């Protein structure tokens, strides 16, 4: 599961979340394209969020919903014989 809290950017003073669905899709596509044993890269995962100037990212966490392991602002390690997968329902981006 991915959870991010978004806030109003100081530069514009306006919160614009029109591109959120596309960002969620890009995040899911990235994770679901990883090969077995490949870690989830924090920088690649957050890139679509960072590129959107309509909001600031205040918090960002990745949680393994099976083990309960949660990481913030870090790569998410995947075991040698495991693979990462996610659905859009497991990506929560909001205020």
C-alpha positions in Angstrom: 0.0 0.0 0.0 1.1 3.5 -0.7 -0.1 6.5 1.3 0.9 10.1 0.6 -0.4 13.3 2.2 -0.4 16.3 -0.1 -0.6 19.9 0.8 -0.9 23.3 -0.9 2.3 24.5 -2.5 3.7 27.8 -1.1 4.6 29.1 -4.6 1.0 29.2 -5.9 -1.1 29.0 -2.8 -3.5 26.8 -4.7 -4.1 23.1 -4.3 -4.5 21.4 -7.8 -5.1 17.6 -7.7 -6.4 17.2 -11.3 -3.6 14.8 -12.3 -3.9 12.4 -9.3 -5.5 9.5 -11.1 -2.8 9.6 -13.8 -0.1 9.7 -11.1 -1.7 6.7 -9.4 -1.7 4.8 -12.7 2.0 5.6 -13.3 2.9 4.4 -9.8 1.1 1.2 -10.2 2.6 0.6 -13.7 6.1 1.1 -12.3 5.6 -1.3 -9.4 3.8 -4.0 -11.5 6.5 -3.9 -14.2 9.3 -4.9 -11.8 10.9 -8.3 -12.2 11.1 -10.8 -9.4 13.6 -9.8 -6.7 13.7 -6.1 -7.8 13.3 -3.5 -5.0 10.8 -0.7 -5.3 12.8 2.5 -5.9 11.6 5.4 -3.8 12.9 8.0 -6.3 11.2 6.3 -9.3 8.0 5.9 -7.4 7.8 9.4 -6.1 8.9 11.0 -9.5 5.4 11.5 -10.8 4.4 13.2 -7.6 7.4 15.4 -7.5 6.9 16.5 -11.1 3.4 17.8 -10.5 3.5 21.4 -9.3 -0.2 21.4 -8.1 0.7 20.2 -4.6 3.5 19.4 -2.2 4.2 15.9 -0.8 4.1 16.2 3.0 4.3 12.5 3.9 5.0 9.3 1.9 4.9 5.7 3.1 5.0 2.3 1.6 3.5 -0.6 3.5 3.6 -4.3 2.8 0.0 -5.2 3.6 0.9 -8.9 4.3 3.7 -8.3 6.8 2.8 -4.9 8.1 6.3 -3.5 7.3 6.1 0.2 6.7 8.9 2.4 5.3 8.9 6.2 4.8 11.0 8.0 2.2 13.0 4.9 1.4 13.4 2.1 -1.1 11.2 -0.9 -0.4 13.2 -4.1 -0.4 11.9 -7.2 -2.2 13.1 -10.7 -1.5 15.0 -12.7 -4.1 12.0 -14.9 -4.8 9.3 -12.2 -4.3 7.8 -9.6 -6.6 6.1 -6.3 -5.9 2.6 -5.7 -7.0 -0.1 -3.2 -6.3 -3.6 -2.2 -7.4 -4.9 1.3 -7.8 -7.2 0.7 -4.7 -4.0 0.4 -2.6 -2.6 3.8 -3.6 -4.0 6.7 -1.5 -3.0 10.2 -2.4 -4.9 12.9 -0.6 -4.9 15.9 1.8 
